[in-house]
């Protein structure tokens, strides 16, 4: 399928076939593509938390307002914002950039100083809000990557972040949950897969300013 066909194929799966699981190789390919997602400054101020354990998935249902596709999924993926965006984090990013581009850290000094100054002037909530937007960008990439691998997904914004954080001990990793996606393979009885996708026309959605 081409990309347009892939995007028409995907939908938010409400029922997963519990007898089918996403194998590790397929999941790793999806996560590798997700890791290439666009991100402000290239900082990747979030992490992707993968939950496969059934007991944990079951516990997350109550924190997801009873959405059973969380427990029935093959994996639950949590996109979580980092809470440790400080000078050390930025310094590590600068070192990684210099290494990846076979450059000198000194040549990136002004870039580093700009980042440090920018983030030191922000509150924790401002940094979390910014990081959350980056996590949503990654979610979009993730959903497309899943569809490209014929894996079904359901993005979930209806959950209690504080409960997810507690159940998964995310503060121990300097993380706060932002958005969730359940993945697996659609159940034949999931009626939503048979519904025609409803989208406004491009003419209604696009404004061209010459």
N, C-alpha and C positions, 0 to 999 in steps of 0.2 A: 504494500500500500504506500502511496505517497503521503506526505504530511497532512494534506487536507483530508484524505480518506481516514487517516489515523485519528484525526481530531473529531471527525464525525462518528467514528466507532466508539470513542471513549464516552463515558457518562459517569455520574457519581453512583457507584454500585451500593445498593442498600442491603443486598443479600449476597453473601459469599458461600461458595461450595466448600464446606469444612473438610472435605476429603482431598482437596487439592491445595498444595502448598507451593509457594514460590521458592525455587531452589536457590542455593547460595550463589551460584555462578550468575544467574539472571539478576538477582538482587544486587550483587556487586557491580554489574554493568550499569544498572540503573543509578546506583549511588555514585559511581565514577562520573557519569554524565551530570548528575546533580551538582557534584563538586566543581564543575566548570561553569556554574551559573554566574550570571552577571552580579557584581557586588560593588558597592560604593568604595572607591579607593583601592579595591582589591583586598579589603581587610577581612572579609568573611567573618563578621562578628556574631556568628551563630554556630551551633553544632547540630548534627543530625543524630537523634537517638533512636535506635532500632530495638523494638521489643518483640520478641518471639515467644517468650515464656507464657504459657497458657494461664497460669495463676495470676500473673500480673495483668494480662489482657482482661481477665474476668474482673479484677479489681477496678480497672479503669472504666468499666461500663457505667457504674454509678456516678463517676466524675464526668461522664459524657452524656448525662441526662438520659440514661437508659438505652442508648443506641447500641443494639446488639451486634451490629456489623463490626464493632470494635473487638468483641470477643471471638466472633466467627472468622475474622480475618486471618490471613497467613501471618502478617506482621503489622504492627502499629508503628508508625514513624512519627516522631515528635521533632518539630523544628524549634529549637530552643535558643534564645538570645543569650549571649555571653554577658556576664556581669563584671568581668574583669578587664574591661577595655581601659587600660592604663598605660603608663609610659613603658613598662616592661613588655606588655603585649605589642605595642607599636614597635619597640626596638627589635623584638623577635621577627616581626613582619618585615622590617627593613633588612635584616640579615638574610631572611629567606629570599627577598627580592633580589638582593645583590648576588646571592649564590646562584639563583635561577638564571639570571641574566649575565653571569660572569662579569660582574661589575664590582666596583669598590664601594663599601659602605659610606665612605666620605662623600662620594658623589651624590648620595641621597640625603645628605645632612639637612638641607633646606626643606626637603619634603618631610622628613621626620619632625623637624621643628614645627612645621605648619600643622601636622597632625596632632602633636602633643599640645600645642597651644589651643587648637580647636576643641579637643576633647576635654582638656582641663577646665575649660570655661563652661562646660555643659553639666547639668544636674544628672543624677543617676536615672531619673525618669526620662529625661531628654535622650540620653544615650540608649535606654531600653527601647524607646519609641523608634529611634533611628535603626537600631539593630533589628527590630521587629519587621520593619519594611524590607530589610535585606533578606530576612528569613522567608517572607512571602514571595520574593523573587525566586528563591531556591525552590519553594513549593511548586511554583509554576513550571519550572524546569523539570522537577521530579515527576509531575503528572504527565508531562509529554513523554518523558523517558519511559515511564511505565507503559503508556499506550504503545510506544514503539516496540516494546518487548511483549506485546499482547497480554500485559498484566493489568487487571482492573484496579481501580483506586477510588477512594472517596475522601475528598478533603473535608475536614471537620473543624469548624470554628466554634461549634456549640459544645463547649466543655468548660470545666472549672480549672483554670491554670494552676491555682494554688494547690488543688487536690492532686493533680498530675505531678506537680513538683514534689509533693510530700510522698506519694506512693513510689515514685522513681528516685527519690533522694537527689533530685537535680541540684539543690543548693550546694551539695558536696562537690559538684563539678563546676561551680560558678555559673549555673545556668538557670534560666527562667523559661518555661514553656510558652510558645507563641501560637502555634497552629499545628494541627495533627492531620495525618493521612492514614487511612486504613487501606491495606492492599491485599489482593488475593485473586481469585478467579470467580467471575459472576456465577451465581446459582441460576439454573434454568428457570426457576420460579420467580426470579426477580423481575417484576412487571416493568420496571423502569427502563430496562434495556430495549424494550420494544417500542417505547415512545419515540416519536419523531423529535429530534433536537429542535428546540425553539430558540432562535436568535433573530435579533433585528437585522434588517438588511444593511449592507455596507454603506449604502447611501444615507441611512438614518444614523449610522454610528461614526461617520467620518466627516470632518470639516476640513476642507482644503482652503488654505489661505495663501494666495499668490502674492 
